[in-house]
């Protein structure tokens, strides 16, 4: 018996990298899969059905069930069709993994409008559109569900040369928290996110990855896939609104923190008072 027997899952951007590993891991635990991928290069150029089709064949070779879909997550009608693929083929949807993404790195001063807009569209808008489409179906069915988004250390902490990507991933953090507040209590739809550090086509030329001698093994995307299986399963039945960091075998939880600050007062603060009491406001690092 697998952890996900009888479940139906969608993994966006699962024609390669982390998404492929997630789809295969979910299938090994018994889930039936919609493998979504537009088959583009890592900057979003081009279209091809072959990557998604290849993963479907891998799943079938394992004895699982899967169907491919090549719609874009950044398009509202495309997101609806991705979800419809699950309903039409398998009759239900239990798990959505929002993984699709592209990179168009450039420093803030040199970044063109189109580079910013396109990355935001795929990552943030795509996560919103697919989550909305999936949540509507799950809520109507009335049996709960699971949405797992993908944020990033770049979004949570910032990263040089990735203003567009960081902004999108930070937005996904906020979207995850808000969706959790709206969906978990009322519909028992769990909403979490993973923040992976993994060696894939998307990250292979990042200096950090190149500097790690055993990155292929120590930062393999399979580590992330195992975290997704946990979050998708009943083992995490009461886990929602959480951001799970996965950096190889090191796992953690990211939280937004607020310092104790300074007690409220009747009058507004002056700039000089901010300066004089800044260390009290900032607080002592934990």
C-alpha positions as CSV (number, residue, x, y, z in Angstrom):
1,X,0.0,0.0,0.0
2,X,1.3,3.4,-1.0
3,X,0.9,6.6,1.0
4,X,-1.1,8.1,-1.8
5,X,-3.2,5.2,-3.1
6,X,-6.4,6.4,-4.6
7,X,-5.2,10.0,-4.9
8,X,-4.9,12.1,-8.1
9,X,-2.1,14.7,-8.4
10,X,-1.1,17.4,-10.7
11,X,2.6,18.5,-10.9
12,X,3.2,21.6,-13.0
13,X,6.6,21.9,-14.7
14,X,7.2,18.2,-14.3
15,X,8.9,17.4,-17.5
16,X,12.3,17.6,-15.9
17,X,14.3,18.6,-12.8
18,X,12.5,18.9,-9.4
19,X,9.0,18.5,-11.0
20,X,9.9,15.2,-12.7
21,X,11.3,13.8,-9.4
22,X,8.1,15.0,-7.6
23,X,5.9,13.3,-10.1
24,X,7.8,10.1,-10.0
25,X,7.8,10.1,-6.2
26,X,4.1,10.7,-6.0
27,X,3.5,7.9,-8.5
28,X,5.6,5.4,-6.6
29,X,3.3,6.0,-3.6
30,X,0.2,5.2,-5.7
31,X,-1.0,8.6,-7.0
32,X,-2.3,9.0,-10.5
33,X,-0.6,11.9,-12.2
34,X,-1.2,14.8,-14.6
35,X,2.3,15.6,-15.8
36,X,2.2,19.2,-16.9
37,X,5.0,20.9,-18.8
38,X,5.1,23.3,-21.8
39,X,8.5,21.9,-22.8
40,X,10.3,25.3,-22.9
41,X,13.9,26.2,-22.3
42,X,14.7,27.5,-18.8
43,X,14.0,31.1,-19.9
44,X,10.5,30.1,-21.2
45,X,11.3,30.0,-24.9
46,X,9.9,27.3,-27.2
47,X,7.3,24.6,-26.7
48,X,7.5,20.8,-26.9
49,X,5.3,17.9,-25.7
50,X,8.2,15.5,-25.5
51,X,9.4,16.2,-21.9
52,X,6.0,15.6,-20.3
53,X,5.3,12.6,-22.5
54,X,8.6,11.1,-21.4
55,X,7.8,11.4,-17.7
56,X,4.4,9.8,-18.4
57,X,6.2,6.9,-19.9
58,X,8.5,6.6,-16.9
59,X,5.5,6.5,-14.6
60,X,3.7,3.9,-16.7
61,X,6.9,1.8,-16.6
62,X,6.7,1.9,-12.8
63,X,3.2,0.5,-13.1
64,X,1.5,3.8,-12.5
65,X,-1.1,5.9,-14.3
66,X,-0.4,9.2,-15.8
67,X,-1.4,11.6,-18.6
68,X,0.5,14.6,-20.0
69,X,-0.6,18.2,-20.4
70,X,1.2,21.0,-22.1
71,X,-0.9,24.1,-21.2
72,X,0.8,27.1,-19.7
73,X,0.2,27.9,-16.1
74,X,0.5,31.6,-16.8
75,X,-2.7,31.5,-18.8
76,X,-6.1,31.5,-17.0
77,X,-7.7,29.2,-19.5
78,X,-4.6,27.0,-19.5
79,X,-4.7,26.6,-15.7
80,X,-8.3,25.6,-15.9
81,X,-7.5,23.0,-18.6
82,X,-4.7,21.5,-16.5
83,X,-7.2,20.9,-13.7
84,X,-9.9,19.7,-16.2
85,X,-7.4,17.1,-17.5
86,X,-7.3,15.5,-14.0
87,X,-11.1,15.5,-13.7
88,X,-11.7,14.2,-17.2
89,X,-9.1,11.5,-17.0
90,X,-9.3,10.4,-13.3
91,X,-12.6,11.9,-12.0
92,X,-11.1,13.8,-9.1
93,X,-8.2,16.0,-7.9
94,X,-6.6,15.6,-4.5
95,X,-3.1,17.1,-4.8
96,X,-1.7,20.1,-6.7
97,X,2.1,20.7,-6.8
98,X,2.9,24.2,-8.2
99,X,6.4,23.7,-9.5
100,X,6.5,25.4,-13.0
101,X,9.1,28.2,-13.4
102,X,11.6,29.9,-15.6
103,X,14.6,32.1,-15.0
104,X,15.6,35.4,-16.7
105,X,18.3,36.7,-14.5
106,X,19.6,40.3,-14.7
107,X,20.5,43.0,-12.2
108,X,17.8,45.5,-11.4
109,X,19.3,48.3,-13.3
110,X,19.7,46.2,-16.5
111,X,16.4,44.2,-16.2
112,X,13.9,44.9,-19.0
113,X,10.1,45.1,-18.3
114,X,9.5,41.9,-20.3
115,X,12.0,40.0,-18.2
116,X,10.3,41.0,-15.0
117,X,6.7,40.5,-16.2
118,X,7.4,37.1,-17.8
119,X,8.9,35.6,-14.7
120,X,6.2,37.0,-12.5
121,X,3.6,35.6,-14.9
122,X,4.9,32.0,-14.8
123,X,5.8,31.8,-11.1
124,X,3.4,34.0,-9.2
125,X,0.5,34.3,-11.5
126,X,0.8,30.7,-12.5
127,X,0.8,29.5,-8.9
128,X,-2.3,31.7,-8.2
129,X,-4.2,30.5,-11.3
130,X,-3.6,26.8,-10.7
131,X,-4.2,27.1,-7.0
132,X,-7.5,28.8,-7.6
133,X,-8.7,26.3,-10.2
134,X,-7.7,23.4,-8.0
135,X,-9.2,24.9,-4.8
136,X,-12.5,25.4,-6.5
137,X,-12.7,21.7,-7.6
138,X,-11.5,20.5,-4.2
139,X,-13.9,22.7,-2.2
140,X,-16.9,21.6,-4.4
141,X,-16.0,18.0,-3.9
142,X,-15.9,18.5,-0.1
143,X,-13.2,16.0,0.7
144,X,-10.3,18.3,1.4
145,X,-7.1,18.4,-0.6
146,X,-3.6,19.5,-0.7
147,X,-1.8,22.3,-2.5
148,X,2.0,22.5,-2.4
149,X,3.6,25.7,-3.8
150,X,7.3,26.3,-4.6
151,X,9.0,29.3,-3.2
152,X,12.7,29.9,-2.9
153,X,15.5,31.1,-0.6
154,X,15.8,33.9,-3.2
155,X,12.3,35.0,-2.4
156,X,12.6,34.6,1.3
157,X,16.1,36.1,1.7
158,X,16.9,37.8,-1.6
159,X,19.5,37.0,-4.2
160,X,21.8,39.1,-6.4
161,X,20.6,39.4,-10.0
162,X,17.2,37.9,-9.4
163,X,14.8,40.8,-8.7
164,X,12.1,39.3,-10.8
165,X,12.5,35.7,-9.5
166,X,12.8,36.9,-5.9
167,X,9.8,39.1,-6.1
168,X,7.7,36.2,-7.6
169,X,8.9,33.7,-4.9
170,X,8.3,36.2,-2.1
171,X,4.8,36.6,-3.5
172,X,4.3,32.9,-3.4
173,X,5.2,32.9,0.3
174,X,2.4,35.4,0.9
175,X,0.0,33.6,-1.4
176,X,0.7,30.3,0.5
177,X,0.0,31.9,3.9
178,X,-3.2,33.6,2.7
179,X,-4.5,30.5,0.9
180,X,-3.9,28.5,4.1
181,X,-6.0,30.9,6.1
182,X,-8.8,30.8,3.6
183,X,-8.9,27.1,2.7
184,X,-7.7,25.0,5.6
185,X,-10.2,25.8,8.3
186,X,-13.3,25.9,6.0
187,X,-12.5,23.3,3.4
188,X,-9.7,21.2,5.0
189,X,-7.5,22.0,2.0
190,X,-4.0,22.1,3.2
191,X,-1.7,24.7,1.7
192,X,2.1,24.5,2.2
193,X,5.2,25.4,0.2
194,X,8.7,24.0,-0.3
195,X,11.8,26.2,-0.6
196,X,14.3,24.0,-2.4
197,X,18.0,24.2,-2.9
198,X,18.7,21.6,-5.6
199,X,21.0,21.0,-8.6
200,X,18.8,21.0,-11.7
201,X,18.9,22.5,-15.3
202,X,17.6,25.7,-13.7
203,X,20.4,26.1,-11.2
204,X,23.4,24.3,-12.8
205,X,25.3,27.5,-13.7
206,X,24.8,29.2,-10.4
207,X,28.2,29.8,-8.8
208,X,27.0,28.3,-5.5
209,X,26.2,25.0,-7.2
210,X,29.4,24.9,-9.1
211,X,31.4,25.5,-5.9
212,X,29.9,22.4,-4.2
213,X,32.0,19.4,-5.2
214,X,29.3,16.7,-4.6
215,X,26.3,18.9,-5.5
216,X,24.9,16.2,-7.9
217,X,24.4,13.8,-5.0
218,X,24.1,16.1,-2.0
219,X,21.6,18.5,-3.6
220,X,19.8,16.0,-5.8
221,X,16.1,17.0,-6.5
222,X,14.9,13.7,-5.0
223,X,15.4,15.3,-1.5
224,X,12.7,17.8,-2.4
225,X,10.4,15.2,-3.9
226,X,10.4,13.2,-0.6
227,X,9.3,16.4,1.3
228,X,6.5,16.8,-1.2
229,X,5.4,13.2,-0.7
230,X,5.2,13.9,3.0
231,X,3.2,17.1,2.6
232,X,0.9,15.4,0.1
233,X,0.2,12.4,2.4
234,X,-2.0,11.9,5.5
235,X,1.2,11.9,7.5
236,X,0.9,15.7,7.2
237,X,-2.9,15.8,7.8
238,X,-2.6,18.7,10.2
239,X,0.2,20.5,8.5
240,X,-0.8,23.7,6.7
241,X,0.6,27.2,6.2
242,X,4.2,25.9,6.5
243,X,7.2,26.7,4.4
244,X,9.6,23.7,4.3
245,X,13.2,24.4,3.4
246,X,15.0,21.5,1.7
247,X,18.7,21.8,1.0
248,X,19.7,18.2,0.4
249,X,19.5,16.3,3.6
250,X,19.1,19.5,5.6
251,X,15.5,20.3,6.3
252,X,14.1,23.3,8.1
253,X,11.0,25.6,8.3
254,X,11.0,29.2,7.3
255,X,9.0,31.7,9.4
256,X,8.4,35.4,9.2
257,X,9.6,37.0,12.5
258,X,8.7,40.2,14.2
259,X,10.9,41.6,16.9
260,X,9.5,42.6,20.3
261,X,10.1,46.2,19.3
262,X,9.2,49.1,21.6
263,X,5.9,49.5,23.5
264,X,3.3,51.7,21.8
265,X,3.0,55.3,22.9
266,X,0.5,58.1,22.6
267,X,2.4,60.3,20.2
268,X,4.0,59.6,16.9
269,X,7.7,58.9,16.7
270,X,10.1,61.4,15.2
271,X,12.9,60.5,12.9
272,X,15.4,61.4,15.6
273,X,13.7,59.1,18.1
274,X,13.8,56.3,15.5
275,X,17.6,56.8,15.2
276,X,18.2,57.0,19.0
277,X,16.2,53.8,19.8
278,X,16.9,51.8,16.6
279,X,18.6,49.0,18.4
280,X,15.7,48.5,20.7
281,X,13.4,48.4,17.7
282,X,15.6,45.9,15.9
283,X,16.0,43.7,18.9
284,X,18.6,41.2,19.7
285,X,19.2,38.5,17.1
286,X,18.1,35.0,18.2
